[in-house]
Amino acid sequence: MTSNIWLVAAAWMGLALLASLISIRLGISVALIEILIGVLAGNFLGIHTAPWIDFLATFGSGLLTFLAGAEIDPVSLRKHLRPALAIGFVSFLLPFLGALAFARWVGHWEPRAACIAGVALSTTSVAVVYALMLETGLNRTELGKLILAACFVTDLGTVLALGLIFAAFNAWMVLFVGVTAVVLWQLPRMTRLVISRLGHRISEPEVKFIFLVLFALGGLANLAQSEAVLPAYLVGLVIAGVFMRDRILMDRMRAIAFTMLTPFYFIKAGLFVSLPAVRSGALLIAAFLAVKMIAKVIGIWPLTRQFGFAPRDGAFTTLLMATGLTFGTISSLFGLTNHIISQDQYTVLVTTVIASAIIPTLVAQRFFLPSAARQVPAHTPLSEEAGELG
C-alpha cells in the first residue's frame, strides 16, 4: 500500500463513506458495516494500519466511550439504579466465569491466558450499543438510558478484573488513580465555568477543554500501563448533567466523533480478523461465542422479566448486553503485548469479540427493535439528538 499519507487517508475515508451508504441502504448500524468493510479491506485490499491511524482510532474509541458516559442522565441512573446494577453485574460475572472455565478446562489454556479470555468475553460494547442508540433515537428513552447504565456497570467490572488480575501496582498507578479522582471531583464545576465564561464561540474552547482532560488522563493511564479509554467513560459520566443542559455541545462532539474518528476505530477493528486464521479456528471461535451468548442470556433474560420488561424489550436488552468490541479487543491486545496469550489465541479472541459485536446487534435490530425506535424519523438531524448515522 502507498506511503502517501493523503492517499492512505483518502482510502480510509472512502471506506467510511462506503459504509455509510451501505448502512443507509440496508438500515443496519454503520458501526457494524464499518467492521465488515474492515475485514474485507484487510484480507482482500491490502489495507493496513499506521501509527497515525492507530492514534485516531484510539481517540475515536475514547471519545465514543466518553459520549456514551455523558449520555447517561444522572436522574435516570438513580431512577434505574437497581436494575442497571443487577443486569450489569450479572452481564459481567457469568460470561467471565464461563469463558475462563471453558478456556482453562476445555481449551487447555494456561491460567493467565484463560483469565484474559474471561475478561475479553465478559464485556458489553459501549461503542456499538451507543451508536445503535443514537441511530434509533433510543438514547432519549428510559429503556435506552437503562441499557447504557447497565453497560457502564458491566465494563466497570471488566476494567476492575483486568486491573486487579494483571495491573502493575506501582507509583504511576497510584498517581493515575489519585489524579483521576481529583479531576472527576472538580470536573463538573470546571466544565460549567468554562461553558459559562467561554462557551459557544467560534474557537470552541469548551470542546478543547474536554479534549485536554481526555488526553491528559489518557496519558497518565498509559504511564500506569492501563488504557486511555478507561477514564473516558468516568469523565463522561461525571459531567453528564452538564451535557444534559447543553445539547449543542453534545451535538458538536458527536459530529466530530462520528465523522472523523470512529470510522477509523471500527474499520481498524475489522482489520484484526484474518480469514485463514478464522477458518482454522472456526470451531473454537464458535464455542467461545456460544459460551458468551449462553451466559449472557442465562443471566440477563430472567432479570429483565423480574424487573417488568416487556418480552420484546427484554430480548433487545439481552442481545445488546451480549455485544462486545472496545474493551474486548483492548483486553485481548493487552494479553498479546504482555505475552500472556499467543498470536493464535489472540486471533480467536478478537474474532469472537467482533462476532459478538455483529451477530447480537443484527438480530436485535432486525427482530426485537422496540416500538419506540420505529417512531424516530429515518433522517433526524443532529440538532434533534438522533445523529446522522444512517
Secondary structure by P-SEA (a helix, b strand, c coil): ccccaaaaaaaaaaaaaaaaaaaaaacccaaaaaaaaaaaaaccccccccaaaaaaaaaaaaaaaaaaaaaccaaaaaaaaaaaaaaaaaaccaaaaaaaaaaaccccccaaaaaaaaaaaccccaaaaaaaaaaacccccaaaaaaaaaaaaaaaaaaaaaaaccccccaaaaaaaaaaaaaaaaaaaaaaaaaacccccccaaaaaaaaaaaaaaaaaaaaaccccccaaaaaaaaaaaaaaacaaaaaaaaaaaacccaaaaaaaaaaaccaaaaaaaaaaaaaaaaaaaaaaaaccaaaaaaacccaaaaaaaaaaaacccaaaaaaaaaaaaaccccaaaaaaaaaaaaaaacaaaaaaaccccccccccccccccccccccccc
